[in-house]
Amino acid sequence: HISQIGYDEVKDLEEMLGVPILDLAYPSGDVDSRVLRIAQEAGYRQAFTTSYKKLKSLPEGPYTLNRVKITRTADYPFVYWCQISGIYQLFKRQAHKIKKN
């Protein structure tokens, strides 16, 4: 979990890679207002999640960017295209809306 990653660990990683770590992908897409604040305070310039649902209650901005989750099924060209084009997410959201009603 991001709140368990210490400043020293990030600095060690930056030293190993030889570049600053400016962006964050929330581990397992796990983000809420507390984690968002931690990412801001840590000095990241932007942060991403693969969990669209978790972004609904958070303000839009550089710390609430959605990214496409590429799964093992992406080995198939059509599935990969659906995932990166946004079609997959569109159908997923529509299916969720239908289930709710």
C-alpha angles and dihedrals in degrees: 000000000000094000088061095055109097130215091246092056092054091047090050090052092048090051092049092049096039093226135088118258104232103159133054135207107200107239109255087355087283108160135146133155092280094051090044090055091049090053091050093047091048088061101245112156094216141354135207138207133188090208107091091180092061091057095059095085096040129083117258115254146100093308095054103055119147120222132187117260109223112206134190089269086068086085085086110078095222094050091047091051091050091051097049096039093058094241092113092055091046092055091043092054092047091050090051091051091050091050090051092054 
